[in-house]
């Protein structure tokens, strides 16, 4: 099992799926976040390992 920490919530997610799919499965828009594992940014197509803790950091854009 992996875990995604998003907006203060800890979500248990299955290993072997991408971060993008795990975020979509939990009702969030994946393009709204930057993803980090062990303090390093990773792309949303990264497959979640077992165990893994992914931190999703909300990004803001605009002008």
PyMOL Python script that loads the backbone (N, CA, C, O; Angstrom):
from pymol import cmd

cmd.read_pdbstr("""\
ATOM      1  N   UNK A   1       0.849  -1.191   0.000  1.00  0.00           N
ATOM      2  CA  UNK A   1       0.000   0.000   0.000  1.00  0.00           C
ATOM      3  C   UNK A   1       0.885   1.242   0.000  1.00  0.00           C
ATOM      4  O   UNK A   1       1.966   1.266   0.588  1.00  0.00           O
ATOM      5  N   UNK A   2       0.395   2.253  -0.669  1.00  0.00           N
ATOM      6  CA  UNK A   2       1.047   3.540  -0.641  1.00  0.00           C
ATOM      7  C   UNK A   2       0.139   4.548   0.029  1.00  0.00           C
ATOM      8  O   UNK A   2      -1.002   4.243   0.377  1.00  0.00           O
ATOM      9  N   UNK A   3       0.650   5.732   0.204  1.00  0.00           N
ATOM     10  CA  UNK A   3      -0.132   6.799   0.808  1.00  0.00           C
ATOM     11  C   UNK A   3       0.146   8.098   0.072  1.00  0.00           C
ATOM     12  O   UNK A   3       1.281   8.386  -0.308  1.00  0.00           O
ATOM     13  N   UNK A   4      -0.913   8.879  -0.123  1.00  0.00           N
ATOM     14  CA  UNK A   4      -0.775  10.223  -0.664  1.00  0.00           C
ATOM     15  C   UNK A   4      -1.264  11.187   0.401  1.00  0.00           C
ATOM     16  O   UNK A   4      -2.368  11.050   0.929  1.00  0.00           O
ATOM     17  N   UNK A   5      -0.427  12.159   0.705  1.00  0.00           N
ATOM     18  CA  UNK A   5      -0.829  13.215   1.631  1.00  0.00           C
ATOM     19  C   UNK A   5      -1.211  14.411   0.771  1.00  0.00           C
ATOM     20  O   UNK A   5      -0.373  14.995   0.083  1.00  0.00           O
ATOM     21  N   UNK A   6      -2.489  14.764   0.821  1.00  0.00           N
ATOM     22  CA  UNK A   6      -3.021  15.821  -0.030  1.00  0.00           C
ATOM     23  C   UNK A   6      -3.930  16.725   0.787  1.00  0.00           C
ATOM     24  O   UNK A   6      -4.920  16.274   1.364  1.00  0.00           O
ATOM     25  N   UNK A   7      -3.586  17.988   0.829  1.00  0.00           N
ATOM     26  CA  UNK A   7      -4.380  18.997   1.546  1.00  0.00           C
ATOM     27  C   UNK A   7      -4.649  18.566   2.992  1.00  0.00           C
ATOM     28  O   UNK A   7      -5.757  18.739   3.501  1.00  0.00           O
ATOM     29  N   UNK A   8      -3.625  18.002   3.649  1.00  0.00           N
ATOM     30  CA  UNK A   8      -3.739  17.611   5.043  1.00  0.00           C
ATOM     31  C   UNK A   8      -4.403  16.268   5.288  1.00  0.00           C
ATOM     32  O   UNK A   8      -4.519  15.839   6.436  1.00  0.00           O
ATOM     33  N   UNK A   9      -4.840  15.597   4.234  1.00  0.00           N
ATOM     34  CA  UNK A   9      -5.493  14.293   4.371  1.00  0.00           C
ATOM     35  C   UNK A   9      -4.529  13.198   3.948  1.00  0.00           C
ATOM     36  O   UNK A   9      -3.781  13.359   2.984  1.00  0.00           O
ATOM     37  N   UNK A  10      -4.549  12.086   4.668  1.00  0.00           N
ATOM     38  CA  UNK A  10      -3.752  10.924   4.303  1.00  0.00           C
ATOM     39  C   UNK A  10      -4.666   9.922   3.606  1.00  0.00           C
ATOM     40  O   UNK A  10      -5.608   9.408   4.208  1.00  0.00           O
ATOM     41  N   UNK A  11      -4.385   9.651   2.348  1.00  0.00           N
ATOM     42  CA  UNK A  11      -5.193   8.730   1.559  1.00  0.00           C
ATOM     43  C   UNK A  11      -4.412   7.451   1.314  1.00  0.00           C
ATOM     44  O   UNK A  11      -3.310   7.498   0.768  1.00  0.00           O
ATOM     45  N   UNK A  12      -4.958   6.318   1.704  1.00  0.00           N
ATOM     46  CA  UNK A  12      -4.335   5.027   1.404  1.00  0.00           C
ATOM     47  C   UNK A  12      -4.663   4.689  -0.051  1.00  0.00           C
ATOM     48  O   UNK A  12      -5.822   4.725  -0.465  1.00  0.00           O
ATOM     49  N   UNK A  13      -3.634   4.364  -0.810  1.00  0.00           N
ATOM     50  CA  UNK A  13      -3.823   4.006  -2.214  1.00  0.00           C
ATOM     51  C   UNK A  13      -3.074   2.713  -2.505  1.00  0.00           C
ATOM     52  O   UNK A  13      -2.091   2.388  -1.839  1.00  0.00           O
ATOM     53  N   UNK A  14      -3.543   1.994  -3.488  1.00  0.00           N
ATOM     54  CA  UNK A  14      -2.885   0.756  -3.873  1.00  0.00           C
ATOM     55  C   UNK A  14      -1.553   1.019  -4.545  1.00  0.00           C
ATOM     56  O   UNK A  14      -1.375   2.048  -5.198  1.00  0.00           O
ATOM     57  N   UNK A  15      -0.623   0.104  -4.391  1.00  0.00           N
ATOM     58  CA  UNK A  15       0.639   0.229  -5.108  1.00  0.00           C
ATOM     59  C   UNK A  15       0.433  -0.305  -6.525  1.00  0.00           C
ATOM     60  O   UNK A  15      -0.494  -1.070  -6.788  1.00  0.00           O
ATOM     61  N   UNK A  16       1.313   0.114  -7.425  1.00  0.00           N
ATOM     62  CA  UNK A  16       1.238  -0.360  -8.803  1.00  0.00           C
ATOM     63  C   UNK A  16       0.395   0.505  -9.724  1.00  0.00           C
ATOM     64  O   UNK A  16       0.276   0.204 -10.912  1.00  0.00           O
ATOM     65  N   UNK A  17      -0.199   1.583  -9.195  1.00  0.00           N
ATOM     66  CA  UNK A  17      -0.924   2.521 -10.055  1.00  0.00           C
ATOM     67  C   UNK A  17      -0.159   3.837 -10.074  1.00  0.00           C
ATOM     68  O   UNK A  17       0.685   4.090  -9.215  1.00  0.00           O
ATOM     69  N   UNK A  18      -0.460   4.664 -11.057  1.00  0.00           N
ATOM     70  CA  UNK A  18       0.239   5.943 -11.145  1.00  0.00           C
ATOM     71  C   UNK A  18      -0.335   6.934 -10.137  1.00  0.00           C
ATOM     72  O   UNK A  18      -1.469   6.800  -9.676  1.00  0.00           O
ATOM     73  N   UNK A  19       0.472   7.919  -9.815  1.00  0.00           N
ATOM     74  CA  UNK A  19       0.015   8.990  -8.938  1.00  0.00           C
ATOM     75  C   UNK A  19      -1.206   9.654  -9.556  1.00  0.00           C
ATOM     76  O   UNK A  19      -2.180   9.942  -8.859  1.00  0.00           O
ATOM     77  N   UNK A  20      -1.157   9.898 -10.854  1.00  0.00           N
ATOM     78  CA  UNK A  20      -2.275  10.544 -11.552  1.00  0.00           C
ATOM     79  C   UNK A  20      -3.576   9.775 -11.350  1.00  0.00           C
ATOM     80  O   UNK A  20      -4.609  10.372 -11.045  1.00  0.00           O
ATOM     81  N   UNK A  21      -3.534   8.452 -11.519  1.00  0.00           N
ATOM     82  CA  UNK A  21      -4.745   7.653 -11.371  1.00  0.00           C
ATOM     83  C   UNK A  21      -5.240   7.664  -9.933  1.00  0.00           C
ATOM     84  O   UNK A  21      -6.447   7.734  -9.698  1.00  0.00           O
ATOM     85  N   UNK A  22      -4.332   7.596  -8.971  1.00  0.00           N
ATOM     86  CA  UNK A  22      -4.725   7.630  -7.559  1.00  0.00           C
ATOM     87  C   UNK A  22      -5.398   8.956  -7.213  1.00  0.00           C
ATOM     88  O   UNK A  22      -6.373   8.987  -6.462  1.00  0.00           O
ATOM     89  N   UNK A  23      -4.875  10.051  -7.765  1.00  0.00           N
ATOM     90  CA  UNK A  23      -5.462  11.374  -7.506  1.00  0.00           C
ATOM     91  C   UNK A  23      -6.852  11.457  -8.137  1.00  0.00           C
ATOM     92  O   UNK A  23      -7.797  11.923  -7.500  1.00  0.00           O
ATOM     93  N   UNK A  24      -6.977  11.007  -9.381  1.00  0.00           N
ATOM     94  CA  UNK A  24      -8.282  11.009 -10.048  1.00  0.00           C
ATOM     95  C   UNK A  24      -9.294  10.147  -9.299  1.00  0.00           C
ATOM     96  O   UNK A  24     -10.451  10.539  -9.145  1.00  0.00           O
ATOM     97  N   UNK A  25      -8.862   8.973  -8.833  1.00  0.00           N
ATOM     98  CA  UNK A  25      -9.750   8.060  -8.108  1.00  0.00           C
ATOM     99  C   UNK A  25     -10.288   8.679  -6.818  1.00  0.00           C
ATOM    100  O   UNK A  25     -11.334   8.269  -6.315  1.00  0.00           O
ATOM    101  N   UNK A  26      -9.568   9.665  -6.287  1.00  0.00           N
ATOM    102  CA  UNK A  26      -9.987  10.313  -5.042  1.00  0.00           C
ATOM    103  C   UNK A  26     -10.657  11.665  -5.272  1.00  0.00           C
ATOM    104  O   UNK A  26     -10.864  12.431  -4.331  1.00  0.00           O
ATOM    105  N   UNK A  27     -10.996  11.957  -6.537  1.00  0.00           N
ATOM    106  CA  UNK A  27     -11.799  13.130  -6.848  1.00  0.00           C
ATOM    107  C   UNK A  27     -11.056  14.445  -6.971  1.00  0.00           C
ATOM    108  O   UNK A  27     -11.670  15.510  -6.904  1.00  0.00           O
ATOM    109  N   UNK A  28      -9.738  14.389  -7.150  1.00  0.00           N
ATOM    110  CA  UNK A  28      -8.951  15.612  -7.308  1.00  0.00           C
ATOM    111  C   UNK A  28      -8.479  15.731  -8.752  1.00  0.00           C
ATOM    112  O   UNK A  28      -8.449  14.744  -9.488  1.00  0.00           O
ATOM    113  N   UNK A  29      -8.114  16.938  -9.149  1.00  0.00           N
ATOM    114  CA  UNK A  29      -7.583  17.193 -10.484  1.00  0.00           C
ATOM    115  C   UNK A  29      -6.062  17.129 -10.406  1.00  0.00           C
ATOM    116  O   UNK A  29      -5.459  17.967  -9.735  1.00  0.00           O
ATOM    117  N   UNK A  30      -5.421  16.171 -11.064  1.00  0.00           N
ATOM    118  CA  UNK A  30      -3.983  15.961 -10.888  1.00  0.00           C
ATOM    119  C   UNK A  30      -3.097  17.117 -11.325  1.00  0.00           C
ATOM    120  O   UNK A  30      -1.989  17.262 -10.809  1.00  0.00           O
ATOM    121  N   UNK A  31      -3.554  17.946 -12.263  1.00  0.00           N
ATOM    122  CA  UNK A  31      -2.731  19.068 -12.717  1.00  0.00           C
ATOM    123  C   UNK A  31      -2.631  20.188 -11.689  1.00  0.00           C
ATOM    124  O   UNK A  31      -1.874  21.137 -11.889  1.00  0.00           O
ATOM    125  N   UNK A  32      -3.372  20.097 -10.606  1.00  0.00           N
ATOM    126  CA  UNK A  32      -3.387  21.147  -9.591  1.00  0.00           C
ATOM    127  C   UNK A  32      -2.302  20.971  -8.529  1.00  0.00           C
ATOM    128  O   UNK A  32      -2.212  21.774  -7.599  1.00  0.00           O
ATOM    129  N   UNK A  33      -1.481  19.930  -8.658  1.00  0.00           N
ATOM    130  CA  UNK A  33      -0.526  19.607  -7.605  1.00  0.00           C
ATOM    131  C   UNK A  33       0.862  19.309  -8.157  1.00  0.00           C
ATOM    132  O   UNK A  33       1.026  18.897  -9.306  1.00  0.00           O
ATOM    133  N   UNK A  34       1.853  19.531  -7.299  1.00  0.00           N
ATOM    134  CA  UNK A  34       3.223  19.093  -7.523  1.00  0.00           C
ATOM    135  C   UNK A  34       3.406  17.889  -6.606  1.00  0.00           C
ATOM    136  O   UNK A  34       2.968  17.923  -5.456  1.00  0.00           O
ATOM    137  N   UNK A  35       4.041  16.834  -7.089  1.00  0.00           N
ATOM    138  CA  UNK A  35       4.162  15.591  -6.329  1.00  0.00           C
ATOM    139  C   UNK A  35       5.605  15.358  -5.916  1.00  0.00           C
ATOM    140  O   UNK A  35       6.532  15.546  -6.703  1.00  0.00           O
ATOM    141  N   UNK A  36       5.778  14.940  -4.658  1.00  0.00           N
ATOM    142  CA  UNK A  36       7.115  14.707  -4.129  1.00  0.00           C
ATOM    143  C   UNK A  36       7.163  13.375  -3.396  1.00  0.00           C
ATOM    144  O   UNK A  36       6.240  13.015  -2.666  1.00  0.00           O
ATOM    145  N   UNK A  37       8.259  12.652  -3.605  1.00  0.00           N
ATOM    146  CA  UNK A  37       8.558  11.428  -2.865  1.00  0.00           C
ATOM    147  C   UNK A  37       9.961  11.604  -2.299  1.00  0.00           C
ATOM    148  O   UNK A  37      10.907  11.883  -3.036  1.00  0.00           O
ATOM    149  N   UNK A  38      10.087  11.438  -0.987  1.00  0.00           N
ATOM    150  CA  UNK A  38      11.378  11.609  -0.301  1.00  0.00           C
ATOM    151  C   UNK A  38      12.004  12.968  -0.591  1.00  0.00           C
ATOM    152  O   UNK A  38      13.220  13.075  -0.748  1.00  0.00           O
ATOM    153  N   UNK A  39      11.172  14.006  -0.661  1.00  0.00           N
ATOM    154  CA  UNK A  39      11.664  15.366  -0.859  1.00  0.00           C
ATOM    155  C   UNK A  39      12.065  15.707  -2.276  1.00  0.00           C
ATOM    156  O   UNK A  39      12.606  16.785  -2.525  1.00  0.00           O
ATOM    157  N   UNK A  40      11.806  14.802  -3.212  1.00  0.00           N
ATOM    158  CA  UNK A  40      12.169  15.046  -4.618  1.00  0.00           C
ATOM    159  C   UNK A  40      10.915  15.102  -5.471  1.00  0.00           C
ATOM    160  O   UNK A  40      10.022  14.269  -5.316  1.00  0.00           O
ATOM    161  N   UNK A  41      10.838  16.077  -6.371  1.00  0.00           N
ATOM    162  CA  UNK A  41       9.675  16.135  -7.262  1.00  0.00           C
ATOM    163  C   UNK A  41       9.674  14.948  -8.222  1.00  0.00           C
ATOM    164  O   UNK A  41      10.717  14.523  -8.720  1.00  0.00           O
ATOM    165  N   UNK A  42       8.479  14.429  -8.464  1.00  0.00           N
ATOM    166  CA  UNK A  42       8.309  13.309  -9.395  1.00  0.00           C
ATOM    167  C   UNK A  42       7.140  13.620 -10.322  1.00  0.00           C
ATOM    168  O   UNK A  42       6.218  14.335  -9.928  1.00  0.00           O
ATOM    169  N   UNK A  43       7.160  13.094 -11.551  1.00  0.00           N
ATOM    170  CA  UNK A  43       6.033  13.324 -12.466  1.00  0.00           C
ATOM    171  C   UNK A  43       4.805  12.535 -12.036  1.00  0.00           C
ATOM    172  O   UNK A  43       4.916  11.537 -11.323  1.00  0.00           O
ATOM    173  N   UNK A  44       3.642  12.984 -12.470  1.00  0.00           N
ATOM    174  CA  UNK A  44       2.394  12.331 -12.068  1.00  0.00           C
ATOM    175  C   UNK A  44       2.224  10.950 -12.685  1.00  0.00           C
ATOM    176  O   UNK A  44       1.349  10.198 -12.255  1.00  0.00           O
ATOM    177  N   UNK A  45       3.036  10.591 -13.683  1.00  0.00           N
ATOM    178  CA  UNK A  45       2.941   9.244 -14.238  1.00  0.00           C
ATOM    179  C   UNK A  45       3.832   8.243 -13.509  1.00  0.00           C
ATOM    180  O   UNK A  45       4.011   7.114 -13.966  1.00  0.00           O
ATOM    181  N   UNK A  46       4.394   8.665 -12.367  1.00  0.00           N
ATOM    182  CA  UNK A  46       5.196   7.778 -11.532  1.00  0.00           C
ATOM    183  C   UNK A  46       4.302   6.700 -10.924  1.00  0.00           C
ATOM    184  O   UNK A  46       3.229   6.996 -10.399  1.00  0.00           O
ATOM    185  N   UNK A  47       4.753   5.451 -10.998  1.00  0.00           N
ATOM    186  CA  UNK A  47       4.014   4.339 -10.398  1.00  0.00           C
ATOM    187  C   UNK A  47       4.312   4.320  -8.900  1.00  0.00           C
ATOM    188  O   UNK A  47       5.468   4.394  -8.485  1.00  0.00           O
ATOM    189  N   UNK A  48       3.264   4.220  -8.107  1.00  0.00           N
ATOM    190  CA  UNK A  48       3.412   4.227  -6.652  1.00  0.00           C
ATOM    191  C   UNK A  48       3.942   2.869  -6.204  1.00  0.00           C
ATOM    192  O   UNK A  48       3.362   1.826  -6.507  1.00  0.00           O
ATOM    193  N   UNK A  49       5.056   2.907  -5.477  1.00  0.00           N
ATOM    194  CA  UNK A  49       5.671   1.683  -4.980  1.00  0.00           C
ATOM    195  C   UNK A  49       5.061   1.261  -3.650  1.00  0.00           C
ATOM    196  O   UNK A  49       4.102   1.863  -3.166  1.00  0.00           O
ATOM    197  N   UNK A  50       5.635   0.220  -3.076  1.00  0.00           N
ATOM    198  CA  UNK A  50       5.133  -0.312  -1.811  1.00  0.00           C
ATOM    199  C   UNK A  50       6.296  -0.455  -0.849  1.00  0.00           C
ATOM    200  O   UNK A  50       7.159  -1.295  -1.104  1.00  0.00           O
ATOM    201  N   UNK A  51       6.385   0.275   0.204  1.00  0.00           N
ATOM    202  CA  UNK A  51       5.519   1.394   0.571  1.00  0.00           C
ATOM    203  C   UNK A  51       6.052   2.687  -0.040  1.00  0.00           C
ATOM    204  O   UNK A  51       7.244   2.794  -0.330  1.00  0.00           O
ATOM    205  N   UNK A  52       5.205   3.631  -0.229  1.00  0.00           N
ATOM    206  CA  UNK A  52       5.610   4.943  -0.715  1.00  0.00           C
ATOM    207  C   UNK A  52       4.697   5.990  -0.091  1.00  0.00           C
ATOM    208  O   UNK A  52       3.503   5.766   0.106  1.00  0.00           O
ATOM    209  N   UNK A  53       5.285   7.126   0.212  1.00  0.00           N
ATOM    210  CA  UNK A  53       4.499   8.263   0.689  1.00  0.00           C
ATOM    211  C   UNK A  53       4.703   9.376  -0.319  1.00  0.00           C
ATOM    212  O   UNK A  53       5.818   9.858  -0.522  1.00  0.00           O
ATOM    213  N   UNK A  54       3.613   9.776  -0.945  1.00  0.00           N
ATOM    214  CA  UNK A  54       3.637  10.843  -1.943  1.00  0.00           C
ATOM    215  C   UNK A  54       3.010  12.081  -1.300  1.00  0.00           C
ATOM    216  O   UNK A  54       1.900  12.019  -0.771  1.00  0.00           O
ATOM    217  N   UNK A  55       3.723  13.196  -1.351  1.00  0.00           N
ATOM    218  CA  UNK A  55       3.139  14.447  -0.874  1.00  0.00           C
ATOM    219  C   UNK A  55       2.682  15.234  -2.089  1.00  0.00           C
ATOM    220  O   UNK A  55       3.448  15.470  -3.023  1.00  0.00           O
ATOM    221  N   UNK A  56       1.410  15.639  -2.055  1.00  0.00           N
ATOM    222  CA  UNK A  56       0.838  16.446  -3.133  1.00  0.00           C
ATOM    223  C   UNK A  56       0.754  17.881  -2.618  1.00  0.00           C
ATOM    224  O   UNK A  56       0.075  18.165  -1.632  1.00  0.00           O
ATOM    225  N   UNK A  57       1.453  18.769  -3.303  1.00  0.00           N
ATOM    226  CA  UNK A  57       1.496  20.172  -2.904  1.00  0.00           C
ATOM    227  C   UNK A  57       0.717  20.981  -3.917  1.00  0.00           C
ATOM    228  O   UNK A  57       1.019  20.958  -5.110  1.00  0.00           O
ATOM    229  N   UNK A  58      -0.282  21.692  -3.440  1.00  0.00           N
ATOM    230  CA  UNK A  58      -1.132  22.490  -4.334  1.00  0.00           C
ATOM    231  C   UNK A  58      -0.311  23.616  -4.948  1.00  0.00           C
ATOM    232  O   UNK A  58       0.452  24.295  -4.260  1.00  0.00           O
ATOM    233  N   UNK A  59      -0.478  23.801  -6.240  1.00  0.00           N
ATOM    234  CA  UNK A  59       0.214  24.876  -6.938  1.00  0.00           C
ATOM    235  C   UNK A  59      -0.793  25.936  -7.342  1.00  0.00           C
ATOM    236  O   UNK A  59      -1.957  25.640  -7.610  1.00  0.00           O
ATOM    237  N   UNK A  60      -0.334  27.158  -7.382  1.00  0.00           N
ATOM    238  CA  UNK A  60      -1.190  28.269  -7.805  1.00  0.00           C
ATOM    239  C   UNK A  60      -0.551  28.890  -9.044  1.00  0.00           C
ATOM    240  O   UNK A  60       0.671  28.977  -9.160  1.00  0.00           O
ATOM    241  N   UNK A  61      -1.396  29.310  -9.946  1.00  0.00           N
ATOM    242  CA  UNK A  61      -0.892  29.979 -11.144  1.00  0.00           C
ATOM    243  C   UNK A  61      -1.841  31.104 -11.487  1.00  0.00           C
ATOM    244  O   UNK A  61      -2.960  31.185 -10.981  1.00  0.00           O
ATOM    245  N   UNK A  62      -1.379  31.938 -12.333  1.00  0.00           N
ATOM    246  CA  UNK A  62      -2.207  33.062 -12.741  1.00  0.00           C
ATOM    247  C   UNK A  62      -1.387  34.331 -12.775  1.00  0.00           C
ATOM    248  O   UNK A  62      -0.169  34.314 -12.600  1.00  0.00           O
ATOM    249  N   UNK A  63      -2.056  35.396 -12.997  1.00  0.00           N
ATOM    250  CA  UNK A  63      -1.290  36.626 -13.126  1.00  0.00           C
ATOM    251  C   UNK A  63      -1.930  37.782 -12.486  1.00  0.00           C
ATOM    252  O   UNK A  63      -1.387  38.886 -12.521  1.00  0.00           O
TER     253      UNK A  63
END
""", "prot")
cmd.dss("prot")
cmd.show_as("cartoon", "prot")
cmd.util.cbc("prot")
cmd.orient("prot")
